[in-house]
Amino acid sequence: MILHPQVECMSRDEKEELQLHRLKQTVKSVYENVPFYKHAFDEKEIHPSTIESLEDLQRLPFTVKKDLRDHYPFGLFAVPNDHLVRLHASSGTSGKPTVVGYTEGDIERWSNMVARSIAIAGGEPGHVLHNAYGYGLFTGGLGLHNGSERLGMITVPVSGGNTERQILLIEDFKPQVICGTPSYILTIAEKMEEMGKDPKATSIEFGIFGAEPWSEEMRATLEEKLGIKAMDIYGLSEVMGPGVAMECHEAQDGLHIMDDHFIAEIINPDTLEPMPDGQYGELVFTSLTKEAFPIIRYRTGDIASINRVPCSCGRTSIRMSRVKGRIDDMIIVRGVNVFPSEIENCLLSIEDIVPHYQVHILTEGLKEHIELHVEMTEQLYAVTNGDENHEASHLLKKTITKKIKDTCLVSMNIKVYPPKGIPRSEGKAIRVVRQIQKKMGV
């Protein structure tokens, strides 16, 4: 096993020298092997030989998800199919899936990156890792699995769902680390409580959570319920999979980007101009070591910021903030932009509701009607018996309305559900539900 931890403590000059060397190799590879990039570079009069500094990255064209779908399935691959050992793909819920490929070398590097990530989060050789990410075309399950084995951990490939069985295996196998979406791990903790078990009494010490935006308030909830340290992991299949960036257990202050393998940028999604460090914008990645599916300036659609100040843990890698939300999940309420994670931060600070919610956007013609669906606790339900007209229900709605107005600067209708009234997630939580209502007679 080779983790190269010294890379995480390189000086900035050393890291940039390594990045430039690898960027030149990547640009040469896509120019020679991917017709899409050759055409895009030629249009901008860019040749690989003209890439002389990291600043030249700004001259390169962006890649967007539509480009992947337009060249479905293998049109952006830089190697022939007989060099591939694996394919992954997105769900394709809004069109054709985005397909990515891996060579044997890609899998090796990816496994090392995830092993480094798990170690950054507190995992050690010999620990047991309970992997509740979904397996299959989604990169989460197999990505964490390979990295866990590479680190020398005992890996439990549970996948998502079958919550009572998850609890049985946690009790019997006694893992130190659990991985999954934060919403599903919260579901596991709630199920334990329903069964009369104490989630804090398990062997789990560290949680590695990702695949959906989640807030600091959700972190506090998970840590309190399970008695663990909760760390954020970032990745997406188009760039590699989980392990592109990882939050350290020492500081829990931003995610360390594997910047020996990727260059991160933050741009204004409207003007496409670079944003200063510390300001939020769209996250853009360029891969530096991928063979099968190298990607240039990929616009992720995720909103985050980056920080170049070395972390108190001693690592010098560039850090990104936790993802604030996705551009396509942003809600516009009377001209004010709001992300679900900002709503989550408000809700989890309010008593009498549980950490499950949905924003329903109902569109009728040119009009939009926005409802915030929340769920009351068992204790409040015992008082109100689920009656929305009960004085306690009215007070809860007023509290939520004021908190959202004061913090997010918007107002929306609040609908309070009884316990278990909001659908639970066994994977990525669905936070925004969009519905189109037809007018009568249409």
QUIRAPE-V554546 format. One record per backbone hydrogen bond with DSSP energy under -1.0 kcal/mol. NH is the residue of the N-H (numbers start at 1). CO is the residue of the C=O. If there is no record, write none. Layout:
NH | CO
NH | CO
//
This chain:
7 | 4
8 | 5
9 | 6
10 | 7
15 | 11
16 | 12
17 | 13
18 | 14
19 | 15
20 | 16
21 | 17
22 | 18
23 | 19
24 | 20
25 | 21
26 | 22
27 | 23
28 | 24
29 | 25
30 | 26
31 | 27
32 | 28
33 | 29
34 | 30
38 | 34
39 | 35
40 | 36
41 | 37
42 | 38
43 | 39
44 | 40
45 | 42
46 | 41
50 | 47
51 | 48
52 | 50
56 | 53
57 | 54
58 | 55
59 | 56
60 | 57
63 | 297
67 | 64
69 | 65
70 | 66
71 | 67
72 | 69
75 | 71
77 | 74
78 | 292
83 | 80
84 | 81
85 | 102
86 | 102
88 | 100
89 | 137
90 | 98
95 | 92
100 | 88
102 | 86
107 | 103
108 | 104
109 | 105
110 | 106
111 | 107
112 | 108
113 | 109
114 | 110
115 | 111
116 | 112
117 | 113
118 | 114
119 | 115
120 | 116
121 | 117
122 | 119
123 | 118
126 | 152
127 | 124
129 | 154
130 | 177
131 | 156
132 | 179
141 | 134
143 | 139
144 | 140
145 | 141
146 | 142
147 | 143
148 | 144
149 | 145
150 | 146
151 | 147
153 | 148
154 | 127
156 | 129
158 | 156
159 | 131
166 | 162
167 | 163
168 | 164
169 | 165
170 | 166
171 | 167
172 | 168
173 | 169
174 | 170
176 | 128
177 | 128
178 | 206
179 | 130
180 | 208
185 | 181
186 | 182
187 | 183
188 | 184
189 | 185
190 | 186
191 | 187
192 | 188
193 | 189
194 | 190
195 | 191
196 | 193
197 | 192
201 | 198
202 | 199
205 | 176
206 | 176
207 | 229
208 | 178
209 | 231
219 | 215
220 | 216
221 | 217
222 | 218
223 | 219
224 | 220
225 | 221
226 | 222
227 | 223
229 | 205
231 | 207
233 | 209
234 | 245
239 | 236
240 | 236
243 | 234
244 | 234
245 | 234
246 | 256
247 | 232
249 | 120
252 | 248
255 | 320
256 | 246
257 | 318
258 | 244
259 | 257
261 | 258
262 | 258
263 | 286
265 | 284
267 | 282
268 | 273
272 | 268
275 | 266
278 | 306
279 | 276
281 | 304
282 | 267
283 | 302
284 | 265
285 | 298
286 | 263
287 | 295
288 | 261
298 | 285
299 | 63
300 | 283
303 | 325
304 | 281
307 | 319
311 | 315
314 | 311
316 | 8
319 | 307
320 | 255
321 | 305
324 | 303
327 | 301
329 | 326
331 | 338
333 | 336
336 | 333
338 | 331
342 | 339
343 | 339
344 | 340
345 | 341
346 | 342
347 | 343
348 | 344
349 | 346
350 | 347
354 | 375
356 | 354
358 | 373
359 | 431
360 | 371
361 | 433
362 | 369
363 | 435
364 | 367
367 | 364
369 | 362
371 | 360
372 | 413
373 | 358
374 | 415
376 | 417
377 | 352
381 | 377
382 | 378
384 | 380
385 | 381
387 | 384
390 | 387
394 | 390
395 | 391
396 | 392
397 | 393
398 | 394
399 | 395
400 | 396
401 | 397
402 | 398
403 | 399
404 | 400
405 | 401
406 | 402
407 | 403
408 | 404
413 | 370
415 | 372
417 | 374
421 | 418
433 | 359
435 | 361
437 | 363
442 | 439
//
